[in-house]
Amino acid sequence: MSRHAVQRALLWAALLLFAAWFLTPLYVMVTTSLKDMDQVRAGSLLSLPTSPSLEAWARAWGSACTGTDCGGLKPFFMNSVLMVVPAVLVSTAIGSLNGYVLSKWRFRGSETMFALMLFGVFMPMQVVLLPMSQVLGWLGIASSIWGLILVHVVAGIPSTTLFFRNYYVGLPDELIKAAMLDGAGFWKIFTRIVLPLSTPILVVTLIWQFTNIWNDFLYGVVFSGADSKPVTVGLNNLANTSSSVKEYNVDMAAALIAALPTLFVYVVAGKYFVRGLTAGAVKG
């Protein structure tokens, strides 16, 4: 065997080892969620379910009850959907406009404004909890889904602006100048020229924002009310519910339900996310 073949075999072995190391927790979650509690107690973590069942998934979702226990993630999941979709779309739209202005329609102080906006990317989330709660109270949308949408839109604008601005800097200025010579204005250039060229960064930003907002726990637990808690808060409540018997299979199923949307997004659009990054989404 040649030296190149040996190096390649060692590389593949190392990659498979790391993949197995990172995928083992997911394997344990899936197998445990398909077991009943008797098998969970009797078997090892890595053992396969002898009689796979979706009962734990039904209970985690809330469509099955045991005695008086009818709790589940369904209402929290729907709250997250109602929160995430508009928050992602609005923050992405605002970020694209900001990036367009700061890269192609520069004005005096635009670089300073962009530098100040970058503080929002690195600012700890805990810093804004008190002022944001006061603003939500003034607007009358505290402890509501609308309040959570506003919080995530404001928190996402610095990141989306950074992505789009750095991507649009790479677009030739000659395109904008040529369109202006043809009589096109601000919005026509944006909708007819810039947006059609923005598919890679749009995909990156949508996936980035969706993942951050869906997985957020801090804002969800601080700014939500009894009827507006997102799925991460619901998962925490379910996992920490006091009961005489700890049902690990239900907890594992609930964790998988909460993670399914982000897993689905990355499985379906992961390759486009990588392409968008290599197209210049985080350069500059």
N, C-alpha and C positions, 0 to 999 in steps of 0.2 A: 504494500500500500504506500502510495506516495505521501510526501510530507504535506502537500496541499490537502489531500483527502483526509489525513489524520486531523489536521487543524479544523477542517470543515465538520468532521464528526464530533470533535470536542466542542465546537461552537454550538452545534445542534443539541448536544447533550446538556450543555449549560442552559440553553434557552428552554428546553423541555423541563429541566429541573426548576427553573425560576417560574415557568408557567404553572407547573404542578403546585409549587409553594403558594402562589397567589390565588389559584383556583380552588384549593382545598377548602377554605372557609365557605365558598359558595356551594361546593359539593355537600358539605356537612349541613348547610342550611336547607338545601333542596331535599336531601334524604330524610332529615329529621322532620321536615314538614309533612312528609308522606307516611310517617309512622304514627301508631297510636302510643299512648303514654306507657303502656306495658312494655312495648318493645324498646322505647326510649330508655326506660330504666334498666332493662335486661341486657341490651346490646351495647356495642361500642359505638363511638361517634361515626366511625367509617363504615359500619355495616350497612348493607342495603336493606330496604324495607322488605319484610317477608310477604306482607299483603298491603301494597300501597293503597292509600286512601286519601281523598281530598276533603275529609271531614274537618281537619285543622284549617284548611284554606277557607272553607265555608264559615267556620266560626270566626276566623280572623277578619273576614269580610263583613260578617254580621248577618248572614243569611241563615245561620243555624243557631239554635239556642240549647243550652243545657240548664234546666231548672229555671232560675230567674236571670241567668246570665245571657243577655242578648246584645252585648256590646260588640262593636266591630269598627272597621276602618272606613266603611262606605261613606258616611257623611263627611268625614275628614278628607277623604280622597276627592269627593266632589268639590269641597271648598278649595282644595289645592288647584283643581282644574279651572275653576272660576277665577282664581287669583292669578295663576301662572299665564294663561293665554293672553289676556289684555296687558299684563305687566311686561311680558316679553315683547309683544308687538309694539307697544308704545315706546318702551326704552330703546328698542332697536331703531324705530323710526326717528326718534329725537337724536340718537347718536349718529345716524347717517347724515342728517341735516347739519349737525354740529361739525362733523368731520368734513363735509363738503364745503362749508363756509370757511373753516379754519385752514383748509388746504388750498382752495381754489378762489376764494373771495376774501383774501386777507385784508385786514384793515389795521389801522394804528392801534397797537395794544393787543392784537390777536394772539401773538406768541405768549404774552404775559397771561392772558386769559386761559390759554391752553395749559400753561404751566400750573396755574392755580387750580384748574379742574383736575389735574393729576393728583392733587392732594386727596381727592376722594377715592382714588384707587388704593392708596396705601393707608388711609385713615382707619383705625380700628372701629368696628361696628358699634362697640359699646359707647363710643364717644357721643353718638347722635341719639341715643335712646331717650334721654330726657328732653332735649329740644324738639325732637320729632314727636314725642307724645304730646307736648304742649301745642304744636302746630295742628295735630290731628284733633285735639280737643277744640281748638279755635274754629276749625272747619266743620266740626260736628260729625266726623266720620271715625271717631275713635272706636276701637273694638269691633270693627266691621271689615268685610272683605274689601270694600272700597279703600279703607285706610291702609290695608296691607298692600293693595295695588299701588297706591301712591308711594308708600315707603320703598317698595322694590323698584319702582320707576326711577325715583330720585337716586337711590343707591346704585342703580345700574348705569346711569348716564355717563359718569366718568369713564368706565370701562368701555362702553360702546363707542363713545367719542374717540377714545384712544385707538381702538381697532380701526374705525372707519377713517380717521384722519391719517393714520400711518399708511393705510392702504391707498387712499386717494392721492397722497403725495407722489406715489409712483405712477399715476396716470399722466400722460403727456399734457402739458399746458397748452400745446398747440391745438388739441381737440376743443378746448374751451374757447380759445381765441378765434378759431375758425367758425365755431357756432355763433359767437357774438358778432362776427363780421356778416354772417347770414341773417342777422336780426333776432336770433334766439335770446331769450332773457333768462333770468335766474332759474325759474321753475322749469322751463322747457329744456334747458341744458341738463338739469338734474334728472328729469323724468325720461328724456329721450336718449341721453348719452351716458350719464354717470351711472344711473341705476342698472341699465342693462349690462354694464361692465362690472357690477358689484356682486355677482352671484357667489363667488368664493367667500368673500368677507361676510355676506349676509348669512350664509350657512354657518360659518364659524361663530358669529355673534348670536344667532338664534340658539345654537346648541349650548354655547357658553351661558347665556342668560337663563335658558330653560333649566340647565343643571343647577346653577347657583340658586335660583328662586325655589325650585322644587325641593332641594335638599336643605334649604334654610330652616334652622330651628330657633335661633335667637329672636329674630323679628317676629316669627310666628307665635312664640310663647309670650312675648312682651306685649304686642300690639293687637292680638286677637281677643275676641270675646267668646262666650260660651257656644255661640252658634257659628263662629267663623274660624275655628282652629284648623290649621292645615294638617296634612297627613303626618308630617314629622312629629307634631305635638300629639296627635292621636296615637301614633306608634309608641311614643314615650309613655303615655297614659296607660295604654294597653299592657305594655311590658312591665309596668310598675304597679299594676292593680293588685291589691292584696287579696289573696285567696288561700284556702287551706292547702291546695296542691298547685305547685308551679307547673304550668303546661308549656313546656319548651317547644313542642311541635306547633302550637298556635302562635307563639312568639316568632318562631322562624318563618312561618307562613306569612305573618303580618309584615315582617321585615322585607320579605321578597315582594309582597304586593306593593309596598311603599317604594321599592327600588325598580319595579318593572318599567315604568315610563322612561326613566333615564337609561336603563339597559336597552330598551327598545330603540330609543333615539340613536344611541351610539352604534348599535348593531346595524340599523338601517342606513344611517348617515355618517358613520364613522369615517369612511374613506373620503367623503367630501370635506369633513372637518380637517383631516390631514392635508388634503389638497389646498384648502383655504389657508392653512398656516404656511405652507410652503410657497403660496402665491404672494406672500408678503403681508399677511395679516398682523404679524407681531414684529415686523421690521421697523427700522427707523428710530 
